[in-house]
């Protein structure tokens, strides 16, 4: 897989175009702002967009959906608990396939009820569940610290240390990281009880 990581908008978001190298079939993850940049990458590389995938329903990750649908004719994929308009729903353990590539869906609620991470080919697209050096906030509607604790420690903590992490925002010291590095250096990922985590998150 080739990953195009595109900084977009006023909230330091990342949009992604993930390309299957064998077929040029691709997916867009979280289109929001700067859509012309996405269009340019698609055109310059002659990519065929199979799906538009949202890591969760917040506006800063979905506001470009309709425009990209109009441009690419690709259907929108979201978690089954999303409240937004979509064409295909996925649940934990499903795979999103494009060309000869596939990404596994991990349901990781906490930042929002419908938050997902996508894992495959040595990569994880972590949305707003986990950032470089931090995690997604829980004080927005649908946020839940207890759910985030279980997403971080029951799901993400058990993943391969070598997975390269592509977050939903550029909030850290680097644009990408690895799960292993986050386990070592991210304060949020240090082992603690659920109650200690809830106290820390306020």
Long-range contacts (C-beta under 8 A, 24 or more apart in sequence): 1-101, 1-120, 1-121, 1-123, 3-123, 3-166, 4-41, 5-166, 5-175, 5-176, 6-34, 6-37, 6-38, 6-41, 7-34, 7-170, 7-175, 8-32, 8-33, 8-34, 8-37, 9-33, 9-34, 9-60, 11-60, 11-169, 12-169, 12-170, 12-171, 13-60, 13-61, 13-168, 13-169, 13-170, 14-166, 14-167, 14-168, 14-169, 14-170, 14-175, 15-64, 16-125, 16-166, 17-41, 17-42, 17-47, 17-49, 18-98, 18-101, 18-103, 18-125, 19-45, 19-47, 20-98, 20-99, 20-100, 20-101, 21-99, 21-101, 22-99, 22-100, 22-101, 23-48, 23-98, 23-99, 23-100, 24-48, 24-99, 25-50, 25-98, 25-99, 25-101, 26-50, 26-98, 26-99, 27-51, 27-52, 27-53, 27-74, 27-96, 27-98, 27-103, 28-52, 28-53, 28-68, 28-72, 28-74, 29-53, 29-54, 29-55, 29-118, 29-125, 30-54, 30-55, 30-61, 30-62, 30-127, 30-168, 31-62, 31-63, 31-64, 31-65, 31-67, 31-68, 32-59, 32-60, 32-61, 32-62, 32-63, 32-64, 33-63, 33-64, 35-64, 35-67, 35-68, 35-71, 38-64, 38-68, 39-71, 42-72, 49-74, 50-74, 50-98, 50-99, 51-75, 51-76, 51-77, 51-88, 51-96, 51-98, 52-76, 52-77, 53-77, 53-78, 53-96, 53-118, 54-78, 54-82, 54-84, 54-86, 55-115, 55-116, 55-117, 55-118, 55-125, 55-126, 55-127, 55-128, 55-129, 55-168, 56-82, 56-111, 56-112, 56-114, 56-115, 56-116, 56-127, 56-128, 57-82, 57-83, 57-84, 57-112, 57-114, 58-112, 58-128, 58-140, 61-127, 61-128, 61-168, 78-114, 79-105, 79-107, 79-114, 79-115, 79-116, 80-114, 81-109, 81-113, 81-114, 82-114, 83-114, 90-116, 106-155, 106-156, 107-151, 108-151, 108-152, 108-155, 108-156, 109-144, 109-147, 109-148, 109-151, 110-135, 110-136, 110-138, 110-143, 110-144, 110-145, 110-146, 110-147, 110-148, 110-149, 110-150, 110-151, 110-152, 111-135, 111-136, 111-137, 111-138, 111-140, 111-143, 111-148, 112-136, 112-140, 112-142, 112-143, 113-142, 113-144, 113-147, 115-151, 117-155, 117-156, 119-159, 119-163, 122-162, 122-163, 122-164, 123-163, 123-164, 123-165, 123-166, 124-156, 124-159, 124-163, 124-164, 124-165, 124-166, 124-179, 125-166, 126-156, 126-165, 126-166, 126-167, 126-168, 127-167, 127-168, 128-167, 128-168, 128-169, 129-156, 130-156, 130-165, 130-167, 130-182, 130-186, 130-188, 130-189, 131-167, 131-168, 131-169, 131-171, 131-172, 132-165, 132-167, 132-171, 132-172, 132-173, 132-174, 132-175, 132-176, 132-177, 132-182, 132-186, 133-171, 133-172, 133-173, 133-177, 133-182, 133-185, 133-186, 133-187, 134-171, 134-172, 134-186, 134-187, 134-188, 135-186, 135-188, 136-168, 138-201, 145-197, 145-198, 145-201, 146-194, 146-198, 148-201, 149-194, 149-197, 149-198, 150-194, 152-188, 152-189, 153-191, 156-189, 157-183, 157-189, 157-191
